[in-house]
Amino acid sequence: MSGPQALAEQAGILRTTMGAAFPGERAVFRGHDLHRELKDMDWLSLCAFGIFGRPVPPEQIELITSAFVYSSYPNARLWNNRVAALAGTTRSTPNLAISAAQAISEATIYGRGNEFRALDFFCGLRGRPGARLAFDRRAQVSVYVSWA
């Protein structure tokens, strides 16, 4: 079966082996009751349990926590820290602030590399048979490089 009817039959259904939520009753995560069996896990242990599918020894959790602490610099000169601080001043949730900072840290526009890839693409396209560009930006590439 295909078409709109097949889509309509699947609407609102999410099949997963990770777990399910039963509003007002319970939440199941990897076969365990989240609020009864996993309630004593800290946040990182629960995340690791979700990733690995088994409890992670406390020594390994401590190592991961140390790596996060030692590589987290509360320096306002770092752009992602400014994003997190801005979210904090707007009374956003901590999770949203950290997520926004993480997203900007991993974005392709961070570090301005996307312009160079675009210019490289268009300059390379110009050399192909039958290709024609409206502008010749090769002369301006050195200007962009000097700004970086």
N, C-alpha and C positions, 0 to 999 in steps of 0.2 A: 504494500500500500504506500502511496506517496501523495504529495500535495497537501492542501490545507487541512484535510481531515486527519492526516497523520500528525500534523503539528498540533491540532486541537486536542488530540488524544493525549499528547505528552505535556500539554500546558499545565503548569503548576506542580509538576512531578520532578523531583530531583532524586535520582538513584545514586547512592554512594555507599562505599564500604567504610568510610571514616566515622560515620555516626549520624545522629538525627536529633532534632529538637521536637519535644512534645510539649507545646506551650501549656503552662499551668501544672505540668506533671513532672517532667524530668528532661535531661539532656544526656545523650549517649555519645561518648567520644572514644573511638577505637575500642568499642565493646565494653566500656566501663561507664558507670553512672558518674557524670562530671561533678555533681553536687554532693554525692555521698562517698564514692570510692576515691576520687581524685581531689577532694577538697583541701587536703593538707599539702598539696604540691605547690611550690612557689611558681612564679610566672615562667621563669626560664626552664625549670624542670618540666613544666607542662608543655611548653613549646618543643623541647627536645623529645619528649614522649610522643608528641604528634609527628615529629619528623622521623624518628627512628622506630616507633612502634613498640618500644620497650622502655622501662624506667632506666634513666641514665644515672650511674653512680654519683654520689655527692662530690667526690673528688674531681670528676670531670666537669660537673656543673660549676664548681669553684674555679677551675681553670678557665672555663669559658667566660665566667663573670669577671675574672681578673683581666682577661684579654680585652673585654669591653671597657672596663674601668681605665686600664693603662693606655688605651688608644682613644679615649674620649677627652678631647681638649676643650674646656670651656673658654675658648678664645673668641672674643667678639669680632676679630678680624676675619674669621672664617665665615664665608657666606652662609653656609647651612646653619651655623649657630645663630646668625642674625635672623634667619627665617623662623627658627624655633623660638627665639626670644620675642619676635613680633607676634607669633601666635599666642605666646604666653600673656602678652600685654592686652590681647583682645579677649582674654578669659576663655580661650579655647581649651579643649580637653588636652591633657598631656599626650595622649596617644596620637591625636591629630597633629599636634605640634611636632612631635618626633617623626611622624610619618611624612609630613611636609618637608622637614629638613632632610630626611633620608631620600625622598624623591628628587629633591633638587641636587643632592650629591651625586646621584646616579644618572641624571638627565644628560642627554646628548648635547644640550646647549651649554652645559656647564664646562667652562674652559674654552668655549668658542670654537670648537673643532668642526662644527657643522658647516660653517661658511667655507672652510677650506675644502671640505668634501664636495660641496656644491660647485664651487669654482673649478675644482679638478674635473668633475663630471662634465661641466659645460665646455671647458677647454678641450677635453678629450673628445667630446662629441663633434666639435668643429672640424677635427681632422678626419672624420669619417666621410666616405663618398656620399654625396647627396645631402649631407647635413648642413644646415645654415643657421647661424645665430644672428640675432638682431644687433647685439653689442659685442665688442671685443673687450673682454675684461682682463686679458693677460697682462696688460700694462699695469693694472691696478692690484694685481696679486702682491707685488712687492710692498704696496702701501698697506694692505691688510696684514702682511707678515710683520711689518715694522710696528704695528699697533699692538700685536700680541704680547 
